[in-house]
Amino acid sequence: MSVINSVMGEESFEDPGTPLSAIADAFEELAKTISTSSEDLRLVPFSDACSLVSVLFGCLGIAFKFAELEYVAKVRDLVEASKTYGTLKNILDHDIANDSVRTPGSHSRNLRRVRQGLDLIRALFENFLTSDDLSLREAASTAYAQVCAPYHKWAVRTAVFAGMYALPTRQRLVEQLNETDHSVEKEMKRYIDASLPVIKYIDKLYISKNISLDW
């Protein structure tokens, strides 16, 4: 039984699509909303889409356990927040009013960390597809150095890079995702293309409120 099956359960497979294709579908819907609607991005579909990404961190093993634990907790907070706030802008406005944007545990800070997780997966996928000869360890190390390392303390960076040696092989990751060499490339590209507008939307939201992105 794959990691996907053991984590999500058999009941999740009523849809014949794979978890990776479901993630790509969800982010394509978000990207479509951003490009075709003048309304603010709704928190419910965003947090639902982000919840689907959680399983990817589980496939990456102990090296990304820090990201899995942090990401999952932050997404759960946004899911709870969606019961009170309608849009991403609403939670940012609330925290600005309470001077708590960067306060640990605030929805705005958690949104920032979830955005970082989405970007980490995007960068990992881009590196993974760059060359068939590139190992998952090399792809993940580069992605982490680009996206997360600048914001982590030395002890965390050291632990993460040490754990990279425990990552599965490229082929093992493909199998864990219930994909083939051909389909995994297609679905990863779909996620890369669809997640970028979402990531940029979040960044622009903070910038529009005169909040820097260096944290």
C-alpha positions in Angstrom: 0.0 0.0 0.0 1.4 3.4 -0.9 1.9 6.3 1.4 -1.1 8.0 -0.3 -3.4 5.2 0.5 -2.3 4.8 4.1 -2.5 8.5 4.8 -5.8 9.3 3.0 -7.6 6.0 3.2 -9.3 4.0 0.5 -12.5 6.0 0.7 -10.6 8.9 -0.9 -10.4 7.0 -4.2 -14.0 7.2 -5.4 -12.5 9.7 -7.9 -10.2 7.8 -10.3 -7.8 10.7 -10.4 -4.6 10.7 -8.4 -3.9 12.9 -5.4 -1.5 14.9 -7.5 -4.1 15.5 -10.2 -6.6 16.5 -7.6 -4.1 19.1 -6.3 -3.5 20.4 -9.8 -7.3 20.6 -10.4 -7.8 22.6 -7.3 -5.1 25.1 -8.0 -6.2 25.5 -11.6 -9.6 26.5 -10.2 -8.0 29.0 -7.9 -5.8 30.4 -10.7 -8.9 30.7 -13.0 -10.8 32.6 -10.3 -7.9 35.0 -9.9 -7.6 35.6 -13.6 -11.4 36.0 -14.4 -12.9 37.6 -11.3 -12.4 41.0 -9.7 -13.5 39.6 -6.3 -11.1 38.7 -3.5 -10.0 35.1 -3.3 -12.3 33.1 -1.0 -10.7 31.5 2.0 -12.7 28.2 1.8 -11.6 27.0 -1.7 -8.1 28.3 -0.9 -7.7 26.4 2.3 -9.4 23.3 0.8 -6.8 23.3 -2.0 -3.9 23.8 0.4 -5.2 20.9 2.5 -4.7 18.6 -0.5 -1.0 19.5 -0.6 -0.4 18.2 2.9 0.1 14.6 1.6 3.0 15.6 -0.6 5.1 16.5 2.4 4.3 13.1 3.9 5.9 11.5 0.8 9.1 13.3 1.4 10.1 11.7 4.6 11.9 12.9 7.6 13.8 15.6 5.8 10.6 17.6 5.3 9.0 16.6 8.6 9.5 20.2 9.8 7.6 21.4 6.8 4.8 18.8 7.1 4.2 19.6 10.7 4.3 23.4 10.3 2.3 23.4 7.0 -0.5 21.1 8.2 -1.0 23.1 11.4 -1.1 26.4 9.5 -3.6 25.0 7.0 -5.8 23.7 9.7 -5.8 27.2 11.2 -6.9 28.7 7.9 -9.6 26.1 7.6 -11.0 27.2 11.0 -10.6 30.8 10.0 -12.7 30.2 6.9 -15.7 29.7 9.2 -15.4 33.3 10.3 -13.7 35.2 7.5 -14.8 35.1 3.9 -11.6 36.0 2.0 -7.8 36.1 2.4 -8.0 39.9 2.4 -10.4 39.7 5.4 -8.0 37.9 7.7 -5.2 40.3 6.7 -7.4 43.3 7.4 -8.4 41.9 10.8 -4.8 41.3 11.8 -3.7 44.7 10.6 -6.4 46.3 12.7 -5.2 44.3 15.7 -1.5 44.9 14.9 -0.9 41.1 14.9 0.1 40.4 11.3 3.5 39.0 12.3 2.4 37.6 15.7 3.0 33.9 16.1 -0.3 32.1 15.6 -2.0 34.9 13.8 -3.9 34.0 10.6 -1.8 36.4 8.5 1.4 34.8 9.7 0.0 31.3 9.1 -1.1 32.4 5.6 2.5 33.6 5.0 3.9 30.2 6.1 1.3 28.2 4.0 2.3 30.3 1.0 5.9 29.4 1.7 5.0 25.7 1.7 3.2 26.0 -1.7 6.2 27.7 -3.1 8.5 25.0 -1.7 6.6 22.3 -3.5 6.5 24.4 -6.7 10.3 24.9 -6.6 10.9 21.2 -5.8 8.7 20.1 -8.8 10.5 22.6 -11.1 13.9 21.2 -10.1 12.6 17.6 -10.3 11.6 18.1 -13.9 14.8 20.0 -14.9 16.7 16.7 -15.6 16.1 13.0 -15.3 19.6 12.7 -13.9 18.8 15.0 -11.0 18.2 13.1 -7.8 15.3 14.0 -5.5 17.8 15.0 -2.8 19.4 17.5 -5.2 16.0 18.8 -6.3 14.8 19.2 -2.8 18.0 20.7 -1.4 17.9 23.4 -4.1 14.2 24.1 -3.5 14.7 24.4 0.3 17.7 26.7 -0.2 15.7 29.0 -2.5 12.5 29.2 -0.6 12.9 28.3 3.1 16.5 28.5 4.2 16.7 32.3 4.2 14.0 32.4 6.9 15.3 29.5 9.1 17.8 29.5 11.9 21.1 27.7 11.5 20.0 24.7 13.6 17.0 24.1 11.4 18.9 24.5 8.2 21.5 22.1 9.4 18.9 19.5 10.4 17.0 19.8 7.1 20.1 19.4 4.9 21.2 16.4 6.9 17.8 14.8 6.5 17.9 15.2 2.8 19.9 11.9 2.6 16.8 10.1 3.8 14.7 11.2 0.9 13.2 8.5 -1.4 14.5 8.0 -4.9 12.9 9.7 -7.8 11.2 6.5 -8.8 9.9 5.8 -5.3 8.4 9.2 -5.1 6.6 8.6 -8.4 5.2 5.3 -7.1 4.1 6.9 -3.8 2.2 9.5 -5.7 0.5 6.7 -7.7 1.9 8.2 -10.9 3.9 7.1 -13.9 7.0 8.8 -15.3 4.8 10.4 -18.0 1.9 11.4 -15.8 3.9 12.8 -12.9 5.6 15.2 -15.3 2.2 16.3 -16.6 0.7 16.8 -13.2 3.7 18.5 -11.7 3.7 21.0 -14.6 0.0 21.7 -14.0 0.7 22.5 -10.4 3.7 24.7 -11.2 1.7 26.7 -13.7 -1.4 27.0 -11.5 0.3 27.7 -8.2 2.3 30.6 -9.4 -0.7 33.0 -9.9 -1.9 32.0 -6.4 1.5 32.6 -4.8 1.8 36.0 -6.6 -1.7 36.9 -5.5 -0.8 36.4 -1.8 2.4 38.4 -2.2 0.6 41.2 -3.8 -2.0 41.2 -1.1 0.7 41.8 1.6 2.5 44.4 -0.6 -0.8 46.2 -1.1 -1.0 46.7 2.7 2.6 47.9 2.8 3.7 44.7 4.5 7.2 43.5 3.4 7.8 39.9 2.3 11.2 39.4 4.1 9.9 37.3 7.0 
